Amino acid sequence: MRDLGRPYEGENFIDVYDTYYDSIYKYALMLLMNKQDAEDVTAETFVKAYTNFSRYDAGKASMRTWLTRICHNQAVNLMRSAAYAKRTDLPEEWQQADPNGDFTDQIMDSDIVMRLYVQLDPEDRELLNMRCVMELKFSEIAEIVHVPDCI
């Protein structure tokens, strides 16, 4: 077993990639709501992680927290770009709930969850993703978004 205060050895990066790829991709997809963007951000996340792998310190953050923070930064950079701000590529059926439908029928439909989800601000979506998709602890989320842990 390796010393938790030391960085991972280079040959173990493939294990990190295999272990965390799916969860990082799902996080990016739920945050960005676009498959291509999620794939790009996930790739950029792992390239950046690989480049800085020797500097990873398990004493400062778990591997999942570290990768999620990198993904968060990559996604925020993309969302702040002028080209991203001009896009409107969410599926039309997700952009608003059916005002004529019966609410009890809609709530049973997972599509309504997605319709409501995309109406959230990106920051709120991100927090929801970190907790529900990534299953991060509140303290890990606080560390990623630079908010003091109040819990």
CORDA-V172308 format. One record per pair of residues at least 4 apart in sequence whose ideal C-beta (glycine too) atoms are under 6 Angstrom apart, sorted by the first residue. I is the first residue (numbers start at 1). J is the second residue. D is the distance in whole Angstrom. If there is no record, write none. Layout:
I | J | D
I | J | D
This chain:
4 | 58 | 4
5 | 59 | 4
7 | 54 | 5
7 | 56 | 5
8 | 12 | 5
8 | 56 | 6
13 | 50 | 6
13 | 53 | 6
16 | 20 | 6
17 | 21 | 6
17 | 46 | 6
20 | 24 | 5
20 | 67 | 5
23 | 134 | 6
24 | 42 | 5
24 | 45 | 6
24 | 67 | 6
24 | 71 | 5
25 | 42 | 5
26 | 133 | 5
27 | 71 | 6
27 | 129 | 5
27 | 133 | 5
27 | 134 | 5
28 | 32 | 6
28 | 38 | 4
28 | 41 | 4
28 | 42 | 5
28 | 71 | 6
28 | 75 | 6
29 | 38 | 4
30 | 129 | 5
30 | 133 | 5
31 | 75 | 5
31 | 125 | 6
31 | 126 | 5
31 | 129 | 5
32 | 37 | 4
32 | 38 | 5
32 | 75 | 6
33 | 90 | 6
41 | 74 | 5
41 | 75 | 5
44 | 74 | 5
45 | 70 | 5
45 | 71 | 4
45 | 74 | 5
48 | 70 | 5
49 | 67 | 6
49 | 70 | 6
56 | 66 | 6
61 | 65 | 4
61 | 66 | 5
65 | 140 | 5
68 | 134 | 6
68 | 144 | 6
69 | 144 | 5
72 | 144 | 6
78 | 84 | 6
79 | 84 | 5
79 | 122 | 6
90 | 94 | 5
90 | 95 | 6
90 | 118 | 6
94 | 114 | 5
94 | 115 | 5
94 | 118 | 5
97 | 115 | 5
101 | 106 | 5
106 | 112 | 4
107 | 112 | 6
113 | 117 | 6
120 | 124 | 4
120 | 125 | 5
128 | 132 | 6
129 | 133 | 5
130 | 134 | 5
130 | 136 | 5
130 | 141 | 5
136 | 140 | 4
136 | 141 | 5
138 | 151 | 5
139 | 149 | 5
142 | 147 | 5
142 | 149 | 4
